[in-house]
Structure formats: C-alpha cells, structure tokens
C-alpha cells in the first residue's frame, strides 16, 4: 500500500457537492466486505440505526451500535467493519461548496464543534426520543435528495442544519460552562486551529503559536483548555501523533523520513515523543497496521 486512498464526493460516478446513501446501499456496493482505510475530501455523517461492528477513525476504535452518530471530517482516515447482519442507517455527505451554495456559514460548522480533524470527535449517542427526531430529519433529507424540485438543496440544507443542531444538543458538553468565556475564546480557538493545521510540522512549542497570535502562552493554553478541554500543548502533540499515524500507513516512508517530515531533527527524539504520547513505539504501531 503506497498511500491512503482519498475518496471524492460522487453520486452515480459524477462529482457532486452533496450525496445521500443508506448504510444498506453502501454495504451492497462493497459486496458486504469492509473498505480499506481511506480518507474523504468531504464531511461525512454516519447515522447508525442498527449495526454491529467497529468504526476506526484516525486509528481510534469505536463500537458500532444503534442510535449513534459519527462525524468524520475531511482528511480523517476511517474504516467501517460491520459484523453479522446487514447494517441499517444513513450516510450524509457534503463539502464546503454545498455550504457556500446554500448560505451555511463555515462558522456554523466550526462553532458547533461536531467536526474536528485534529482532536477527533467521539460518536454521539441518543435516547429514543432524540433518535426519532433525527430519523425525521434524515428522512426529510433523503426525500428531498430523490426529488426533482428546484429547491431540493434548500430543503436539504434546512434539514441538515436541524440535524446538526440536534446532534449538538446531545454532544458532550464543553468543560467551561461560562458562555461569555466560550464566545470570547472562539476566534482564538479558530485562529490557533488554523495555524496548527499548517505549522505543526515546524512549530512544536506553544510559544511559537502564541507569538504569532500576539498573546501569551498561558492565555492561549487557558482559552484552549476552556473551550476544548485540552491545553494548546496537548493539541499540538496530538496533531503530530495523528499525522505520524496517518503517514505510518505509507510503506514507502521509513520511520526516519517520517520523523524528519514532522520536524524532528533526531529520529530518536521522535521515537521517544511517540512512545510517551501513545505508550507504544512507532515501530510497533506500524507492525499493527500490517
């Protein structure tokens, strides 16, 4: 395996900005066999109604069970492994173009915090009443998607927002319950995440990010901790580990080459860093992928 496949958003072999498919349809398309680990270049909502198996997201293993919603961000590596019976559920897929075309601000998506390619988002579990509400929203999306209405995507966008808002209501609460603090910190969190996504192979220190943002390291740590539940340093380390794992599947790259690409001048320092963060050596991690 030379690289992790990147799947484009398609419907009937055509490039699209929105698509809807049931888990049953997807299971049949794959001939009831798990797809290999892969990335998407779009957002994916996996709404599980009935299933037994595992869902790997950036090498974190989650159990598949009824009344769960998984949010997979663009760029995340994931794999669904379903056991025994045919799964039941819905797969809702969209990209930034869909958001733009339907006047959904990217801030709406980022402020919900449901999609996170750096820290990961655990699955959201729902009670029966909330599950039935999500079923109605998802059915509305499916019906509109199959229609020929000129306003079909306006209807889909409305149902999608309701679906995401309901998910946000049941997602794990953010540690800091002071709404004013959270709202004040959002621009800082957004700017930090944007920097982190670009600079993580070079900047490994909180001070490097805080200097670029013209704030103190302590203040940056406090804001990130209040909004996300992790310090800025924890997020930096997690981002480096995540990319190491993503690169680890590329057989053509040696451990030394991966260490250099992630900003470690001495591969032994990378090995110690990875072992400290994961309690597993990088070599052992790569062996587990075989």
Long-range contacts (C-beta under 8 A, 24 or more apart in sequence): 1-36, 1-249, 1-250, 1-251, 2-250, 2-251, 2-252, 3-250, 4-37, 4-38, 4-39, 4-77, 4-246, 4-249, 4-250, 5-36, 5-38, 5-39, 6-38, 6-39, 6-40, 6-41, 7-38, 7-39, 7-40, 7-41, 8-41, 8-42, 9-40, 9-41, 9-42, 9-93, 9-94, 9-95, 17-94, 17-95, 17-97, 17-98, 17-101, 18-93, 18-94, 18-95, 18-98, 18-145, 18-153, 18-156, 19-93, 19-94, 19-145, 20-90, 20-91, 20-92, 20-93, 20-141, 20-142, 20-145, 21-90, 21-91, 21-93, 22-88, 22-89, 22-90, 22-91, 22-142, 23-48, 23-49, 23-51, 23-87, 23-88, 23-89, 23-90, 23-91, 24-86, 24-87, 24-88, 26-91, 27-82, 27-86, 27-87, 32-86, 34-79, 34-80, 34-81, 34-82, 35-79, 35-80, 36-79, 37-77, 37-78, 37-79, 37-249, 38-77, 38-78, 38-79, 39-74, 39-75, 39-76, 39-77, 39-78, 40-72, 40-74, 40-75, 40-76, 40-78, 40-93, 41-74, 41-75, 41-95, 42-74, 42-93, 42-94, 42-95, 43-71, 43-72, 43-73, 43-74, 43-93, 43-94, 43-95, 43-109, 43-115, 44-70, 44-71, 44-72, 44-91, 44-92, 44-93, 45-69, 45-70, 45-71, 45-72, 45-90, 45-91, 45-92, 45-93, 45-163, 46-70, 46-71, 46-72, 46-80, 46-89, 46-91, 47-89, 47-90, 47-91, 47-92, 47-134, 47-138, 48-87, 48-88, 48-89, 49-88, 49-89, 49-90, 49-135, 50-85, 50-87, 50-88, 50-89, 51-82, 51-87, 51-88, 51-89, 52-82, 52-83, 52-84, 52-85, 52-87, 53-80, 53-81, 53-82, 53-83, 53-87, 54-80, 54-81, 54-83, 55-79, 55-80, 55-81, 55-123, 56-80, 56-81, 57-120, 58-120, 58-242, 58-245, 58-246, 59-245, 60-120, 62-122, 62-123, 67-125, 67-126, 67-127, 67-128, 67-131, 68-123, 68-124, 68-125, 68-126, 69-123, 69-124, 69-126, 69-134, 69-167, 70-123, 71-114, 71-115, 71-121, 71-124, 71-167, 72-115, 73-115, 73-116, 73-117, 73-121, 74-117, 75-117, 76-117, 76-120, 77-245, 77-246, 77-249, 90-138, 90-141, 90-142, 92-138, 92-141, 92-160, 92-163, 94-160, 98-153, 98-157, 101-153, 102-153, 102-154, 102-156, 102-157, 103-157, 104-157, 104-160, 104-161, 108-161, 109-164, 110-190, 111-186, 112-164, 112-165, 112-167, 112-168, 113-168, 113-171, 113-174, 113-228, 114-164, 114-167, 114-168, 114-171, 117-197, 118-193, 118-196, 118-197, 118-235, 118-238, 118-239, 118-242, 119-228, 119-230, 119-235, 119-238, 120-242, 121-171, 122-172, 124-167, 124-170, 124-171, 125-170, 126-170, 130-166, 130-169, 130-170, 133-166, 134-163, 134-166, 134-167, 137-162, 137-163, 137-166, 138-163, 174-226, 174-227, 174-228, 174-229, 175-225, 175-226, 175-229, 176-226, 176-227, 178-226, 181-226, 182-226, 182-227, 185-223, 185-224, 185-226, 185-227, 186-227, 188-213, 188-215, 188-220, 188-223, 188-224, 189-223, 189-224, 189-227, 189-228, 192-220, 192-224, 192-232, 192-235, 196-235, 196-236, 196-239, 197-239, 200-236, 200-239, 200-240, 200-243, 200-262, 200-263, 201-240, 201-243, 201-261, 201-262, 201-263, 202-263, 203-236, 203-263, 204-236, 204-240, 204-263, 205-236, 206-231, 206-232, 206-233, 206-236, 209-236, 237-273, 237-277, 238-277, 240-273, 241-274, 241-277, 241-278, 244-270, 244-274, 244-282, 245-285, 248-282, 248-285, 248-286, 248-289, 249-289, 255-282, 255-283, 255-286, 258-282
